[in-house]
Amino acid sequence: MSDVNQTLDARGLFCPEPVMLLHNIIRDVAIGDVVEVLATDPSTVRDFTRFCGFLGHELVLSEEVDGDYRFLIRKGEEEEE
């Protein structure tokens, strides 16, 4: 299991808030760091998968237990804006 460098608790928030918050956090962590995201919105499964695909991050883990979603996302080498 990957070590978690930062946790984002987005439980109770709905699209697009969790992705916006993740975007802000991942911008500030080092390449290779892992961000854990906790969420309750089912659309986060799709949103975080696309987020990682578009921006070059690695979706290390995506799991759901009783309506609670947990993601581990490793920051990739994204191009600067």
GROMACS elastic network, one bead per residue, 0.5 to 0.9 nm:
[ bonds ]
;  ai    aj funct       b0    kb
    1    60     6  0.89296   500
    2    34     6  0.71919   500
    2    60     6  0.79915   500
    2    72     6  0.79738   500
    2    74     6  0.88398   500
    3    33     6  0.83143   500
    3    34     6  0.67544   500
    4     7     6  0.72194   500
    4    33     6  0.74110   500
    4    34     6  0.50847   500
    4    35     6  0.59243   500
    4    36     6  0.62061   500
    4    72     6  0.77498   500
    5    29     6  0.82383   500
    5    33     6  0.59154   500
    5    34     6  0.53467   500
    5    35     6  0.59159   500
    5    36     6  0.77895   500
    6    25     6  0.84233   500
    6    29     6  0.83055   500
    6    33     6  0.82065   500
    6    34     6  0.68147   500
    6    36     6  0.62136   500
    6    37     6  0.86444   500
    7    34     6  0.87250   500
    7    35     6  0.56509   500
    7    37     6  0.58212   500
    7    38     6  0.76831   500
    8    11     6  0.89473   500
    8    18     6  0.85466   500
    8    21     6  0.78488   500
    8    22     6  0.71933   500
    8    25     6  0.80548   500
    8    35     6  0.72113   500
    8    36     6  0.61125   500
    8    38     6  0.62896   500
    8    39     6  0.86176   500
    9    12     6  0.88815   500
    9    18     6  0.86735   500
    9    36     6  0.83109   500
    9    37     6  0.59769   500
    9    39     6  0.65958   500
   10    13     6  0.55637   500
   10    14     6  0.83141   500
   10    17     6  0.79770   500
   10    18     6  0.56265   500
   10    21     6  0.81283   500
   10    37     6  0.68623   500
   10    38     6  0.56114   500
   10    40     6  0.74134   500
   10    41     6  0.86629   500
   11    14     6  0.84250   500
   11    18     6  0.85162   500
   11    37     6  0.88984   500
   11    38     6  0.59903   500
   11    41     6  0.73976   500
   11    68     6  0.79381   500
   11    69     6  0.85705   500
   12    39     6  0.70329   500
   12    40     6  0.59412   500
   12    41     6  0.72318   500
   13    16     6  0.84039   500
   13    17     6  0.62493   500
   13    18     6  0.64544   500
   13    39     6  0.74133   500
   13    40     6  0.73045   500
   13    41     6  0.68583   500
   14    17     6  0.58153   500
   14    18     6  0.66784   500
   14    39     6  0.88038   500
   14    40     6  0.80940   500
   14    41     6  0.57345   500
   14    42     6  0.88982   500
   14    43     6  0.81426   500
   14    44     6  0.83520   500
   15    18     6  0.62274   500
   15    19     6  0.71492   500
   15    20     6  0.86690   500
   15    41     6  0.74047   500
   15    43     6  0.70201   500
   15    44     6  0.72899   500
   15    47     6  0.82555   500
   16    19     6  0.56589   500
   16    20     6  0.62478   500
   16    21     6  0.87903   500
   16    44     6  0.87714   500
   16    47     6  0.84954   500
   17    20     6  0.50911   500
   17    21     6  0.61047   500
   17    22     6  0.85327   500
   18    21     6  0.52053   500
   18    22     6  0.61153   500
   18    23     6  0.85929   500
   18    37     6  0.85395   500
   18    39     6  0.76503   500
   18    41     6  0.86983   500
   18    44     6  0.73628   500
   18    47     6  0.88409   500
   18    48     6  0.89049   500
   19    23     6  0.60465   500
   19    24     6  0.86913   500
   19    44     6  0.76862   500
   19    47     6  0.69401   500
   19    48     6  0.69529   500
   19    51     6  0.76631   500
   20    23     6  0.51102   500
   20    24     6  0.64653   500
   20    25     6  0.88484   500
   21    24     6  0.52160   500
   21    25     6  0.63290   500
   21    26     6  0.86728   500
   22    25     6  0.50832   500
   22    26     6  0.59242   500
   22    27     6  0.84008   500
   22    35     6  0.83815   500
   22    37     6  0.78874   500
   22    48     6  0.89221   500
   23    26     6  0.53752   500
   23    27     6  0.62126   500
   23    51     6  0.86431   500
   24    27     6  0.54281   500
   24    28     6  0.69413   500
   25    28     6  0.54196   500
   25    29     6  0.66870   500
   25    35     6  0.81564   500
   26    29     6  0.53446   500
   26    30     6  0.80652   500
   26    31     6  0.89006   500
   26    33     6  0.86490   500
   26    34     6  0.88101   500
   26    35     6  0.73000   500
   26    73     6  0.89154   500
   26    74     6  0.88297   500
   26    75     6  0.66395   500
   27    30     6  0.81658   500
   27    75     6  0.86646   500
   29    32     6  0.84640   500
   29    33     6  0.63465   500
   29    34     6  0.84077   500
   29    35     6  0.84258   500
   29    75     6  0.76100   500
   30    33     6  0.55000   500
   30    34     6  0.88669   500
   30    75     6  0.71703   500
   30    76     6  0.89465   500
   31    34     6  0.87345   500
   31    74     6  0.77418   500
   31    75     6  0.50910   500
   31    76     6  0.56149   500
   31    77     6  0.61233   500
   31    78     6  0.85163   500
   32    74     6  0.56095   500
   32    75     6  0.50638   500
   32    76     6  0.61541   500
   32    77     6  0.81940   500
   33    73     6  0.82139   500
   33    74     6  0.55351   500
   33    75     6  0.56552   500
   33    76     6  0.85141   500
   34    60     6  0.85991   500
   34    72     6  0.62974   500
   34    73     6  0.53711   500
   34    75     6  0.63885   500
   35    71     6  0.80124   500
   35    72     6  0.57099   500
   35    73     6  0.52258   500
   35    74     6  0.63988   500
   35    75     6  0.77981   500
   36    70     6  0.70529   500
   36    71     6  0.56098   500
   36    73     6  0.64569   500
   36    74     6  0.89149   500
   37    69     6  0.79744   500
   37    70     6  0.56807   500
   37    71     6  0.50562   500
   37    72     6  0.64512   500
   37    73     6  0.79045   500
   38    68     6  0.72165   500
   38    69     6  0.57416   500
   38    71     6  0.66449   500
   39    42     6  0.80663   500
   39    44     6  0.72645   500
   39    67     6  0.87245   500
   39    68     6  0.60610   500
   39    69     6  0.50183   500
   39    70     6  0.64571   500
   39    71     6  0.83934   500
   40    43     6  0.88295   500
   40    44     6  0.80361   500
   40    67     6  0.61445   500
   40    68     6  0.50458   500
   40    69     6  0.58183   500
   40    70     6  0.88319   500
   41    44     6  0.57665   500
   41    45     6  0.82846   500
   41    67     6  0.82420   500
   41    68     6  0.81839   500
   41    69     6  0.77927   500
   42    45     6  0.60774   500
   42    46     6  0.80381   500
   42    67     6  0.78104   500
   42    68     6  0.86467   500
   42    69     6  0.76421   500
   43    46     6  0.54971   500
   43    47     6  0.61388   500
   43    48     6  0.86226   500
   44    48     6  0.56563   500
   44    49     6  0.80796   500
   44    69     6  0.81156   500
   45    48     6  0.56711   500
   45    49     6  0.62209   500
   45    50     6  0.87325   500
   45    62     6  0.73704   500
   45    63     6  0.87697   500
   45    69     6  0.79667   500
   45    71     6  0.85309   500
   46    49     6  0.52558   500
   46    50     6  0.62373   500
   46    51     6  0.85326   500
   47    50     6  0.52952   500
   47    51     6  0.59925   500
   47    52     6  0.86841   500
   48    52     6  0.60684   500
   48    53     6  0.84288   500
   48    59     6  0.78488   500
   48    71     6  0.82528   500
   48    73     6  0.86438   500
   49    52     6  0.53970   500
   49    53     6  0.62404   500
   49    54     6  0.87165   500
   49    58     6  0.89799   500
   49    59     6  0.68799   500
   49    62     6  0.88616   500
   50    54     6  0.59726   500
   50    55     6  0.83965   500
   51    54     6  0.54075   500
   51    55     6  0.60743   500
   51    56     6  0.81833   500
   51    57     6  0.77936   500
   52    55     6  0.53307   500
   52    56     6  0.54924   500
   52    58     6  0.59625   500
   52    59     6  0.63386   500
   52    73     6  0.77671   500
   52    74     6  0.89167   500
   52    75     6  0.86929   500
   52    76     6  0.87357   500
   53    56     6  0.55188   500
   53    57     6  0.66968   500
   53    58     6  0.78513   500
   53    59     6  0.85890   500
   54    57     6  0.80647   500
   55    76     6  0.78581   500
   55    77     6  0.85848   500
   55    78     6  0.61674   500
   55    79     6  0.83370   500
   56    75     6  0.77847   500
   56    76     6  0.54960   500
   56    77     6  0.67827   500
   56    78     6  0.61122   500
   57    73     6  0.67343   500
   57    74     6  0.58105   500
   57    77     6  0.74759   500
   57    78     6  0.76968   500
   58    61     6  0.88705   500
   58    72     6  0.83665   500
   58    73     6  0.55835   500
   58    75     6  0.65863   500
   58    76     6  0.65985   500
   59    62     6  0.71250   500
   59    71     6  0.72735   500
   59    72     6  0.61201   500
   59    74     6  0.65270   500
   60    71     6  0.74021   500
   60    72     6  0.52195   500
   60    73     6  0.55756   500
   60    74     6  0.66560   500
   61    70     6  0.74959   500
   61    71     6  0.52064   500
   61    73     6  0.71495   500
   62    69     6  0.73154   500
   62    70     6  0.58725   500
   62    72     6  0.67868   500
   62    73     6  0.88958   500
   63    68     6  0.83123   500
   63    69     6  0.57322   500
   63    70     6  0.53657   500
   63    71     6  0.65703   500
   64    67     6  0.61793   500
   64    68     6  0.54994   500
   64    70     6  0.63702   500
   64    71     6  0.89280   500
   65    68     6  0.52765   500
   65    69     6  0.65331   500
   65    70     6  0.83731   500
   66    69     6  0.83788   500
   75    78     6  0.80491   500
   78    81     6  0.89656   500
